[in-house]
Amino acid sequence: MTVREPKKRSNLRLKLGGAYFSAQRKLRWLSMRKHFARERSGEDLAYQAFSHHTPLMRKLKDVDMQLQRNKVTNLRLACARLDGLLLRPGETMSYWYLIGKPTAGKGYLPGMILRNGGYLAATGGGLCQLSNLIYWMTLHTPLTVVERHRHGYDVFPDANRTQPFGSGATCFYPYLDLMIRNDTQETYQLRVRVGETDLEGDWRVSAEPTERYAVVERSHEMRAQYWGGYIRHNELYRQTFDLQGKLLAETLVAVNDAVMMYSPYLEEREKEG
């Protein structure tokens, strides 16, 4: 695939575009609100559908570790808005509708956000780690991902990666949302929390699961582009198995293409050197 060279937009265009898409998002929330999940419970549902955890602190090149520490505070505040959410049959979870705008007045601190192939500090930064976690867990359940966004840039080289490239969900209030709908007959419950070293979460369910899921990566490659840059590409598939391990279905869930902001195969060259 050929991807056009990215163009940086002016601050005015970004501001006007942000206002337009924010208004669109709020109108969409208004039209969907009767279907939104809101009820929460501190008591666990009977069965665990899937659990996952990711490290809170990562050493990223040229990134101030204070932004990482601030991110942990931001994650605690956001988890408090989501933990225990009950997603009943037919209901939809909206990440930003539940969390609300992350402002300094609510206690959110400057954290890292990605923009135009780089990063900057912004109030509430770092909440993509939570949306990433929820998206990855959701792919291991029968829940339906209604809306998910992916960064257009691959900013940092892989460092101890345990999940496929492109398996997260970027978020930006309010218009880059993560929405998940329950098309099953059972009630699901989201549990998320900040542990000592990791962000932890699980989906729980009211009935014992009869299937299990796996996410596999295919067609991973780094492609040179006519304008001199590189694109990182892959495809992610969700596999459904019965409890005896028989493959029942395989579904394409994501096609990712991101502009690389570091040298291709950097990790391999560093090892060789």
Secondary structure as GFF3:
##gff-version 3
##sequence-region A 1 273
A	DSSP	alpha_helix	11	32	.	.	.	ID=ss1
A	DSSP	three_ten_helix	33	35	.	.	.	ID=ss2
A	DSSP	beta_strand	47	55	.	.	.	ID=ss3
A	DSSP	alpha_helix	65	82	.	.	.	ID=ss4
A	DSSP	beta_strand	85	87	.	.	.	ID=ss5
A	DSSP	beta_strand	92	94	.	.	.	ID=ss6
A	DSSP	alpha_helix	95	99	.	.	.	ID=ss7
A	DSSP	three_ten_helix	104	106	.	.	.	ID=ss8
A	DSSP	beta_strand	110	115	.	.	.	ID=ss9
A	DSSP	beta_strand	118	123	.	.	.	ID=ss10
A	DSSP	alpha_helix	128	138	.	.	.	ID=ss11
A	DSSP	beta_strand	144	147	.	.	.	ID=ss12
A	DSSP	beta_strand	153	154	.	.	.	ID=ss13
A	DSSP	beta_strand	179	181	.	.	.	ID=ss14
A	DSSP	beta_strand	188	194	.	.	.	ID=ss15
A	DSSP	beta_strand	198	205	.	.	.	ID=ss16
A	DSSP	beta_strand	211	224	.	.	.	ID=ss17
A	DSSP	beta_strand	230	242	.	.	.	ID=ss18
A	DSSP	beta_strand	247	260	.	.	.	ID=ss19
A	DSSP	alpha_helix	266	272	.	.	.	ID=ss20
###
